[in-house]
């Protein structure tokens, strides 16, 4: 979009890298444009000058829609700022921290000052920019209210719980919500000495600085948790800002037609009804060869039939998968050109919900 429509509210959205973060922000941009008449500009942070192929394709496809502007911020080099073995979440947080000057400069030089800024969860360090530039700033939580309730309560648990969370004998009481068993805590809470826990603790404190929180859920689905988040006698005293439900917000269905996708759906259609479990590790859930070996060995021991799709993996990994995984009877391996469409996969009888 080359011009800014007069009379329209201007919204800026910021996404951290990763398919699971870019998709929700793009879908929110579509919603604001198509249903609420906003002029939207989406900024995407990146760690290197060469983003992954799926990310590039997603950004390019969104730009071709012509619904909003989408801009990649200058890349940041974090090689000297994180340990080589740092978790994905730690790296993501450092990327967003280093991208802050570029994002502030981009906001300051826009022809028309935005009426509001919406940041994804990993961009909470940017909330201070709203105060500095006098722009209402919101945080977009693309998961759900249950996650947000635990997330907001992390600083309290950090003060009151001694030792590792996973070693505690009793569930954690979250005000107004269902207790959380120690084995159900989110990944950053598994090791309190890991940098990703420190980053998550910081984010949980910073999220309270905004003008509101947008959640990808709806009132009827999580009414009890939402009530607790809004009640100033419960979690509302921590959040200290309005909570807006904007869901369900899901990725738009894409046409199916690639050979690899058709092969997957043909295979699913041959399975017994409700006999298939769909497992996705996401763009941040990269598995090493050793981890894949352990996973495959477990599946082999259970004598399960498996269809493995690995997108955009290295040639050596492809060869390893074919030799190691594809030799078993009932094992299928494909290398789709794009991410396996989850909604289409779930529509097949074989992967329907189990009752």
VEXMI-867435 format. One line per field, with one value per residue (C-alpha): x, y, z; chain; residue in one letter; residue number from 1. Coordinates in pm, 1 decimal, padded with zeros to 6 digits. Example, Ala and Ser with C-alpha at 12.3 -4.5 7.8 and 13.67 -1.06 7.14 Angstrom:
BEGIN
xx = 01230.0, 01367.0
yy = -00450.0, -00106.0
zz = 00780.0, 00714.0
c = A, A
r = A, S
k = 1, 2
This chain:
BEGIN
xx = 00000.0, 00164.5, -00061.5, -00227.7, -00605.2, -00733.5, -00964.7, -00857.4, -00714.0, -00348.4, -00235.1, 00120.3, 00182.8, 00518.2, 00602.1, 00899.0, 01062.2, 00917.4, 00625.1, 00416.7, 00452.1, 00426.5, 00106.4, -00102.6, 00015.2, -00065.2, -00411.5, -00471.5, -00363.1, -00616.1, -00890.7, -00816.0, -00808.0, -01102.6, -01345.2, -01251.8, -01127.5, -00776.9, -00474.3, -00221.0, 00157.3, 00320.8, 00687.0, 00874.5, 01200.0, 01475.7, 01803.5, 01992.6, 01984.5, 01862.2, 01535.4, 01411.1, 01236.7, 00894.5, 00915.4, 01008.5, 00728.0, 00475.0, 00578.9, 00580.4, 00237.4, 00097.1, 00244.2, 00084.3, -00260.5, -00228.9, -00433.6, -00157.6, 00208.0, 00454.2, 00812.0, 01113.8, 01321.6, 01700.0, 01860.4, 02037.9, 02346.7, 02312.8, 02601.3, 02806.3, 02510.2, 02381.7, 02532.9, 02555.2, 02331.3, 02075.0, 01711.5, 01491.2, 01300.6, 01620.4, 01742.0, 01402.5, 01401.8, 01751.5, 01654.1, 01358.8, 01572.7, 01830.6, 01556.1, 01418.6, 01621.5, 01522.9, 01155.7, 01158.4, 01321.4, 01062.1, 00775.9, 00929.2, 00971.8, 00628.8, 00445.8, 00141.5, 00178.5, -00000.3, -00317.2, -00211.4, 00069.2, 00013.3, 00311.9, 00342.8, 00425.1, 00802.6, 00807.0, 00715.5, 01040.3, 00893.9, 00593.3, 00794.9, 00802.5, 00430.8, 00485.3, 00786.9, 00605.2, 00263.1, 00099.6, -00146.2, 00030.2, -00120.7, 00012.5, -00127.9, -00133.0, -00194.6, -00252.9, -00533.7, -00648.7, -00523.6, -00169.2, -00199.0, -00322.8, -00018.2, 00213.0, 00094.8, 00134.3, 00495.7, 00646.4, 00433.2, 00535.2, 00897.3, 00875.2, 00676.4, 00803.9, 01141.0, 01329.4, 01227.5, 00860.2, 00856.8, 00973.9, 00684.7, 00447.5, 00126.0, -00041.1, 00001.9, -00303.3, -00369.4, -00630.3, -00971.9, -00835.9, -00789.0, -00474.0, -00174.7, 00005.2, 00386.0, 00421.3, 00199.4, 00410.0, 00528.0, 00875.7, 01054.8, 00951.7, 01120.2, 01461.8, 01478.7, 01852.9, 01810.2, 01820.7, 01483.9, 01320.6, 01483.7, 01353.2, 01001.0, 00997.7, 01095.1, 00823.1, 00560.1, 00647.3, 00663.9, 00331.3, 00152.4, 00290.1, 00060.4, -00280.3, -00448.1, -00405.3, -00560.7, -00624.3, -00694.1, -00992.8, -01361.6, -01580.2, -01777.6, -01470.1, -01282.4, -01535.4, -01403.7, -01040.2, -01135.9, -01336.7, -01031.4, -00810.5, -01051.7, -01131.9, -00919.8, -00946.3, -00787.7, -00551.9, -00686.7, -00482.5, -00170.4, -00271.1, -00403.4, -00537.9, -00834.9, -00856.5, -00996.6, -01103.9, -01059.0, -01076.6, -01104.7, -00838.9, -00693.5, -00481.4, -00682.9, -00713.9, -00484.6, -00568.3, -00442.0, -00277.6, 00090.1, 00178.9, 00321.4, 00002.3, -00221.2, -00012.6, -00060.9, -00436.7, -00466.1, -00281.2, -00506.3, -00817.7, -00702.0, -00677.9, -00950.9, -01172.4, -01021.2, -00706.8, -00444.4, -00278.4, -00142.3, 00184.1, 00355.7, 00685.0, 00642.3, 00904.4, 01093.4, 01081.9, 01376.8, 01486.5, 01842.3, 01925.8, 01969.0, 01629.6, 01465.4, 01630.2, 01484.5, 01142.1, 01149.8, 01268.1, 00979.1, 00729.9, 00885.3, 00858.0, 00487.7, 00442.7, 00265.2, 00215.9, 00373.7, 00364.1, 00653.5, 00661.8, 00979.3, 00972.2, 01284.0, 01533.4, 01898.7, 01991.9, 02193.0, 01895.7, 01672.3, 01905.2, 01920.1, 01541.0, 01498.1, 01759.6, 01665.8, 01295.8, 01169.1, 01291.7, 01028.0, 00701.8, 00419.3, 00655.3, 00621.6, 00846.7, 00778.9, 00945.1, 00660.7, 00739.5, 00540.7, 00412.0, 00157.3, -00184.6, -00311.6, -00674.7, -00694.8, -00520.2, -00768.8, -01063.3, -00983.8, -01173.1, -00854.0, -00739.3, -01077.3, -01125.0, -01115.1, -01408.0
yy = 00000.0, 00318.8, 00575.8, 00619.6, 00650.2, 00971.4, 00939.5, 00586.2, 00495.3, 00397.6, 00077.5, -00055.5, -00422.7, -00572.0, -00941.5, -01136.3, -01389.1, -01736.9, -01876.8, -01921.8, -01550.6, -01402.5, -01589.5, -01456.6, -01099.1, -01114.0, -01254.4, -00975.0, -00724.6, -00873.4, -00849.5, -00485.5, -00392.2, -00588.6, -00563.9, -00245.6, -00014.8, 00042.8, 00128.0, -00125.7, -00143.2, -00467.4, -00470.0, -00800.3, -00829.9, -01062.4, -01199.6, -01224.4, -01078.8, -01412.8, -01520.4, -01875.7, -01965.5, -02019.8, -01680.3, -01505.5, -01677.0, -01587.5, -01221.9, -01199.6, -01362.5, -01118.2, -00824.0, -00943.6, -00926.2, -00547.8, -00518.3, -00358.7, -00259.6, -00517.4, -00411.9, -00610.9, -00430.8, -00426.1, -00751.6, -00772.9, -00977.2, -01161.1, -01407.7, -01237.0, -01180.5, -01533.0, -01869.1, -02096.2, -02344.0, -02084.7, -02184.7, -02053.8, -01834.4, -01678.7, -01599.7, -01455.9, -01223.2, -01096.3, -01038.9, -00824.1, -00631.2, -00550.5, -00455.1, -00187.0, 00109.7, 00026.8, -00007.1, 00320.9, 00495.1, 00347.0, 00470.1, 00816.3, 00867.0, 00749.6, 01011.6, 00981.3, 00896.7, 00569.7, 00581.9, 00262.0, 00006.0, -00367.0, -00577.5, -00953.3, -01122.7, -01125.2, -00748.7, -00632.8, -00433.3, -00207.5, -00109.2, 00180.4, 00330.9, 00395.5, 00620.2, 00789.9, 00858.4, 00909.4, 00629.4, 00383.1, 00046.4, -00299.4, -00653.4, -00930.4, -01273.6, -01517.8, -01818.5, -01810.9, -01682.0, -01988.5, -01920.9, -01550.6, -01621.4, -01835.0, -01593.7, -01294.1, -01489.2, -01595.3, -01298.7, -01391.3, -01756.8, -01648.2, -01477.0, -01743.6, -02077.5, -02216.0, -02452.0, -02573.5, -02553.0, -02907.9, -03043.8, -02898.8, -03150.6, -02951.4, -02768.5, -02391.5, -02188.0, -01912.9, -01664.7, -01739.3, -02012.3, -02385.7, -02497.6, -02573.3, -02905.2, -02873.8, -03098.0, -02861.8, -02546.5, -02385.4, -02467.8, -02152.5, -02248.6, -02589.9, -02454.2, -02135.6, -02106.9, -02093.0, -01756.1, -01818.4, -01821.2, -01487.1, -01346.8, -01478.2, -01336.5, -00997.2, -01017.9, -01106.1, -00789.3, -00567.2, -00673.5, -00478.6, -00151.2, -00145.0, 00008.2, -00327.2, -00693.0, -00859.4, -01233.0, -01486.2, -01638.5, -01563.7, -01499.1, -01824.6, -02047.0, -01922.9, -01716.3, -01811.6, -01732.8, -01408.7, -01303.9, -01364.9, -01161.9, -00867.7, -00889.2, -00639.2, -00866.1, -01153.1, -01137.9, -00798.8, -00639.4, -00766.8, -00692.8, -00340.9, -00291.4, -00385.4, -00735.9, -00771.8, -01103.3, -01098.0, -01468.4, -01709.7, -01572.4, -01848.1, -01869.7, -01846.2, -02176.6, -02210.2, -02405.6, -02762.0, -02901.8, -02978.2, -03341.7, -03389.0, -03255.4, -03470.7, -03774.3, -03690.1, -03651.9, -03970.6, -04152.5, -03999.3, -04103.3, -04465.8, -04470.3, -04578.3, -04302.0, -04109.3, -04324.5, -04057.5, -03815.6, -03495.6, -03373.0, -03048.4, -02920.0, -02575.8, -02357.9, -02320.5, -02689.8, -02803.5, -03155.8, -03281.2, -03610.8, -03769.2, -03643.5, -03768.7, -04106.8, -04126.6, -04022.1, -04273.4, -04553.3, -04487.8, -04496.9, -04817.9, -04980.6, -04896.4, -05042.3, -04728.6, -04625.3, -04285.9, -04014.4, -03772.2, -03434.1, -03225.6, -02886.8, -02707.6, -02936.9, -02971.5, -03220.3, -03436.3, -03457.8, -03554.7, -03839.8, -03953.1, -03953.4, -04157.1, -04414.0, -04440.0, -04365.9, -04455.9, -04816.4, -04935.4, -05081.8, -04839.1, -04541.9, -04255.8, -03953.9, -03640.6, -03301.3, -03054.9, -02720.6, -02547.6, -02621.7, -02901.1, -02729.6, -02821.9, -02733.0, -02956.3, -03236.1, -03211.8, -03225.5, -03581.2, -03865.4, -04039.9, -03743.3, -03647.5, -03585.3, -03886.0, -03928.9
zz = 00000.0, -00116.0, 00044.1, 00378.6, 00353.2, 00505.3, 00800.6, 00891.7, 01228.6, 01201.6, 01375.0, 01400.3, 01480.5, 01581.0, 01540.2, 01669.3, 01431.6, 01391.7, 01198.9, 01513.0, 01589.5, 01239.9, 01147.8, 01441.2, 01387.2, 01016.4, 01089.8, 01340.9, 01075.9, 00834.3, 01096.5, 01179.2, 00812.1, 00676.8, 00969.1, 01152.9, 00877.0, 01012.3, 00805.0, 00933.7, 00921.0, 01034.8, 01139.0, 01165.6, 01360.9, 01238.6, 01364.6, 01038.7, 00688.4, 00554.7, 00725.2, 00683.4, 00359.5, 00523.8, 00695.6, 00371.7, 00181.3, 00449.0, 00455.0, 00075.6, 00051.8, 00308.1, 00117.3, -00208.0, -00048.0, -00044.7, 00273.8, 00479.8, 00472.9, 00601.4, 00675.7, 00794.5, 01052.8, 01002.5, 01111.2, 01446.1, 01529.3, 01861.4, 01821.5, 02092.4, 02322.9, 02384.0, 02460.0, 02151.9, 02335.1, 02442.5, 02408.4, 02130.6, 02376.5, 02511.8, 02161.8, 02070.8, 02370.9, 02291.1, 01927.1, 02032.4, 02280.8, 02013.6, 01765.6, 01997.9, 01858.5, 01499.7, 01590.6, 01782.7, 01485.9, 01250.3, 01469.0, 01506.5, 01132.0, 01014.6, 00808.4, 01031.2, 01399.7, 01478.8, 01685.3, 01859.5, 01867.4, 01923.5, 02031.5, 02045.0, 02374.7, 02319.0, 02259.9, 02610.6, 02638.1, 02368.3, 02582.9, 02724.9, 02374.6, 02396.2, 02696.3, 02538.0, 02208.9, 02369.1, 02172.5, 02332.5, 02332.2, 02372.1, 02406.0, 02187.8, 02353.7, 02069.5, 02295.8, 02554.4, 02892.0, 03083.3, 02967.0, 03046.6, 03400.0, 03480.1, 03298.5, 03502.3, 03824.9, 03762.4, 03956.5, 04259.1, 04238.3, 04201.6, 04541.4, 04725.1, 04591.2, 04701.2, 04471.3, 04128.6, 04036.3, 03899.7, 04236.7, 04435.3, 04599.8, 04550.5, 04259.0, 04233.9, 04331.6, 04076.1, 04211.0, 04061.7, 03833.0, 03837.6, 04023.6, 03800.3, 03870.2, 03882.9, 03576.6, 03373.7, 03405.6, 03082.0, 02950.2, 03075.5, 03431.5, 03420.1, 03520.3, 03726.8, 03663.1, 03285.9, 03111.5, 02946.1, 03290.9, 03372.6, 03043.9, 03102.0, 03453.5, 03311.6, 03044.8, 03304.9, 03495.6, 03187.2, 03035.0, 03310.0, 03165.1, 02861.2, 02793.4, 02748.7, 02658.1, 02352.9, 02384.9, 02112.5, 02289.3, 02338.0, 02640.5, 02640.9, 02616.5, 02923.1, 03117.3, 03462.9, 03384.2, 03209.9, 03514.2, 03734.2, 03499.3, 03523.3, 03893.3, 04087.1, 04388.4, 04192.7, 03892.1, 03788.9, 04067.7, 03887.6, 03528.0, 03604.7, 03251.5, 03031.7, 02883.5, 02531.7, 02377.8, 02000.1, 01913.1, 01768.0, 01535.6, 01317.9, 01008.9, 00688.5, 00505.5, 00206.2, -00106.9, -00102.4, -00409.2, -00357.8, -00427.7, -00077.8, 00079.6, -00138.2, -00040.4, 00326.7, 00291.8, 00087.6, 00365.9, 00632.5, 00441.6, 00451.4, 00830.8, 01069.5, 01204.3, 01496.5, 01496.0, 01418.8, 01659.0, 01502.2, 01656.3, 01552.9, 01694.4, 01538.3, 01372.0, 01701.3, 01784.9, 01577.3, 01666.1, 01633.4, 01464.3, 01808.4, 01921.9, 01603.2, 01658.4, 02009.0, 01884.1, 01598.3, 01827.8, 02063.4, 01779.7, 01647.7, 01990.8, 01999.2, 01648.2, 01538.0, 01176.6, 01118.0, 00854.0, 00903.1, 00731.9, 00763.6, 00593.2, 00472.0, 00641.2, 00540.0, 00265.6, 00507.9, 00743.2, 00451.4, 00358.7, 00720.5, 00750.2, 00433.7, 00535.5, 00900.5, 00906.7, 00563.1, 00567.5, 00813.8, 00687.9, 00757.5, 00779.2, 00534.5, 00504.2, 00297.9, 00261.1, 00191.8, 00032.9, 00305.3, 00653.8, 00670.0, 00684.9, 01030.4, 00966.9, 00659.2, 00848.8, 01132.9, 00891.8, 00784.8, 00949.0, 01060.1, 01269.0, 01409.5, 01781.5, 02009.6, 02247.8
c = A, A, A, A, A, A, A, A, A, A, A, A, A, A, A, A, A, A, A, A, A, A, A, A, A, A, A, A, A, A, A, A, A, A, A, A, A, A, A, A, A, A, A, A, A, A, A, A, A, A, A, A, A, A, A, A, A, A, A, A, A, A, A, A, A, A, A, A, A, A, A, A, A, A, A, A, A, A, A, A, A, A, A, A, A, A, A, A, A, A, A, A, A, A, A, A, A, A, A, A, A, A, A, A, A, A, A, A, A, A, A, A, A, A, A, A, A, A, A, A, A, A, A, A, A, A, A, A, A, A, A, A, A, A, A, A, A, A, A, A, A, A, A, A, A, A, A, A, A, A, A, A, A, A, A, A, A, A, A, A, A, A, A, A, A, A, A, A, A, A, A, A, A, A, A, A, A, A, A, A, A, A, A, A, A, A, A, A, A, A, A, A, A, A, A, A, A, A, A, A, A, A, A, A, A, A, A, A, A, A, A, A, A, A, A, A, A, A, A, A, A, A, A, A, A, A, A, A, A, A, A, A, A, A, A, A, A, A, A, A, A, A, A, A, A, A, A, A, A, A, A, A, A, A, A, A, A, A, A, A, A, A, A, A, A, A, A, A, A, A, A, A, A, A, A, A, A, A, A, A, A, A, A, A, A, A, A, A, A, A, A, A, A, A, A, A, A, A, A, A, A, A, A, A, A, A, A, A, A, A, A, A, A, A, A, A, A, A, A, A, A, A, A, A, A, A, A, A, A, A, A, A, A, A, A, A, A, A, A, A, A, A, A, A, A, A, A, A, A, A, A, A, A, A, A
r = X, X, X, X, X, X, X, X, X, X, X, X, X, X, X, X, X, X, X, X, X, X, X, X, X, X, X, X, X, X, X, X, X, X, X, X, X, X, X, X, X, X, X, X, X, X, X, X, X, X, X, X, X, X, X, X, X, X, X, X, X, X, X, X, X, X, X, X, X, X, X, X, X, X, X, X, X, X, X, X, X, X, X, X, X, X, X, X, X, X, X, X, X, X, X, X, X, X, X, X, X, X, X, X, X, X, X, X, X, X, X, X, X, X, X, X, X, X, X, X, X, X, X, X, X, X, X, X, X, X, X, X, X, X, X, X, X, X, X, X, X, X, X, X, X, X, X, X, X, X, X, X, X, X, X, X, X, X, X, X, X, X, X, X, X, X, X, X, X, X, X, X, X, X, X, X, X, X, X, X, X, X, X, X, X, X, X, X, X, X, X, X, X, X, X, X, X, X, X, X, X, X, X, X, X, X, X, X, X, X, X, X, X, X, X, X, X, X, X, X, X, X, X, X, X, X, X, X, X, X, X, X, X, X, X, X, X, X, X, X, X, X, X, X, X, X, X, X, X, X, X, X, X, X, X, X, X, X, X, X, X, X, X, X, X, X, X, X, X, X, X, X, X, X, X, X, X, X, X, X, X, X, X, X, X, X, X, X, X, X, X, X, X, X, X, X, X, X, X, X, X, X, X, X, X, X, X, X, X, X, X, X, X, X, X, X, X, X, X, X, X, X, X, X, X, X, X, X, X, X, X, X, X, X, X, X, X, X, X, X, X, X, X, X, X, X, X, X, X, X, X, X, X, X, X
k = 1, 2, 3, 4, 5, 6, 7, 8, 9, 10, 11, 12, 13, 14, 15, 16, 17, 18, 19, 20, 21, 22, 23, 24, 25, 26, 27, 28, 29, 30, 31, 32, 33, 34, 35, 36, 37, 38, 39, 40, 41, 42, 43, 44, 45, 46, 47, 48, 49, 50, 51, 52, 53, 54, 55, 56, 57, 58, 59, 60, 61, 62, 63, 64, 65, 66, 67, 68, 69, 70, 71, 72, 73, 74, 75, 76, 77, 78, 79, 80, 81, 82, 83, 84, 85, 86, 87, 88, 89, 90, 91, 92, 93, 94, 95, 96, 97, 98, 99, 100, 101, 102, 103, 104, 105, 106, 107, 108, 109, 110, 111, 112, 113, 114, 115, 116, 117, 118, 119, 120, 121, 122, 123, 124, 125, 126, 127, 128, 129, 130, 131, 132, 133, 134, 135, 136, 137, 138, 139, 140, 141, 142, 143, 144, 145, 146, 147, 148, 149, 150, 151, 152, 153, 154, 155, 156, 157, 158, 159, 160, 161, 162, 163, 164, 165, 166, 167, 168, 169, 170, 171, 172, 173, 174, 175, 176, 177, 178, 179, 180, 181, 182, 183, 184, 185, 186, 187, 188, 189, 190, 191, 192, 193, 194, 195, 196, 197, 198, 199, 200, 201, 202, 203, 204, 205, 206, 207, 208, 209, 210, 211, 212, 213, 214, 215, 216, 217, 218, 219, 220, 221, 222, 223, 224, 225, 226, 227, 228, 229, 230, 231, 232, 233, 234, 235, 236, 237, 238, 239, 240, 241, 242, 243, 244, 245, 246, 247, 248, 249, 250, 251, 252, 253, 254, 255, 256, 257, 258, 259, 260, 261, 262, 263, 264, 265, 266, 267, 268, 269, 270, 271, 272, 273, 274, 275, 276, 277, 278, 279, 280, 281, 282, 283, 284, 285, 286, 287, 288, 289, 290, 291, 292, 293, 294, 295, 296, 297, 298, 299, 300, 301, 302, 303, 304, 305, 306, 307, 308, 309, 310, 311, 312, 313, 314, 315, 316, 317, 318, 319, 320, 321, 322, 323, 324, 325, 326, 327, 328, 329, 330, 331, 332, 333, 334, 335, 336, 337, 338, 339, 340, 341, 342, 343, 344, 345, 346, 347, 348, 349, 350, 351, 352, 353, 354, 355
